[in-house]
């Protein structure tokens, strides 16, 4: 691979090739990034809902046990 880029100017290696890669694979990269972000958001919502459920159940259980002491 180094032999291919050996005689080319620096801007071909560092500007032209990455731009071409982004044009060709840009849709794929955007799809993967969108998938990862949506998965992380769904995971965050899941954790928040489970945490809220645990908080509500513990609060309800502690208040019902204090009522039974009377």
C-alpha positions as CSV (number, residue, x, y, z in Angstrom):
1,X,0.0,0.0,0.0
2,X,2.9,2.4,0.7
3,X,4.3,1.8,-2.7
4,X,1.0,3.1,-4.3
5,X,1.1,6.4,-2.4
6,X,4.9,6.8,-2.5
7,X,5.1,9.1,-5.5
8,X,1.9,11.1,-4.9
9,X,1.7,14.5,-3.2
10,X,0.7,14.8,0.4
11,X,-2.7,16.3,-0.3
12,X,-3.7,13.2,-2.2
13,X,-3.0,11.0,0.8
14,X,-4.4,13.3,3.5
15,X,-7.3,15.1,1.7
16,X,-8.4,13.5,-1.5
17,X,-8.5,9.9,-0.4
18,X,-10.5,10.6,2.9
19,X,-12.9,12.8,1.0
20,X,-13.5,10.1,-1.6
21,X,-14.0,7.6,1.2
22,X,-16.5,9.8,2.9
23,X,-18.4,10.3,-0.4
24,X,-18.5,6.6,-1.1
25,X,-19.1,5.3,2.4
26,X,-20.8,8.4,3.9
27,X,-24.2,6.8,3.9
28,X,-22.9,3.7,5.6
29,X,-21.1,5.7,8.2
30,X,-24.1,7.9,8.9
31,X,-26.3,4.7,9.3
32,X,-23.9,3.2,11.8
33,X,-23.6,6.4,13.8
34,X,-27.4,6.8,13.8
35,X,-27.8,3.2,15.0
36,X,-25.3,3.6,17.8
37,X,-26.8,6.8,19.0
38,X,-30.3,5.5,18.9
39,X,-29.2,2.4,20.8
40,X,-27.5,4.4,23.5
41,X,-30.6,6.6,23.8
42,X,-32.9,3.6,24.2
43,X,-30.5,2.1,26.7
44,X,-30.6,5.4,28.7
45,X,-34.4,5.5,28.6
46,X,-34.5,1.8,29.8
47,X,-32.1,2.5,32.7
48,X,-34.2,5.6,33.7
49,X,-37.5,3.7,33.6
50,X,-36.1,0.7,35.6
51,X,-34.5,3.1,38.1
52,X,-37.8,5.0,38.5
53,X,-39.7,1.7,38.9
54,X,-37.3,0.5,41.6
55,X,-37.5,3.9,43.4
56,X,-41.3,3.9,43.3
57,X,-41.6,0.2,44.5
58,X,-39.1,0.8,47.4
59,X,-40.9,4.0,48.4
60,X,-44.3,2.2,48.3
61,X,-42.9,-0.8,50.2
62,X,-41.4,1.4,52.9
63,X,-44.5,3.5,53.4
64,X,-46.7,0.3,53.5
65,X,-44.5,-1.3,56.1
66,X,-44.6,1.9,58.3
67,X,-48.4,1.9,58.1
68,X,-48.6,-1.7,59.3
69,X,-46.6,-0.8,62.4
70,X,-49.6,1.3,63.6
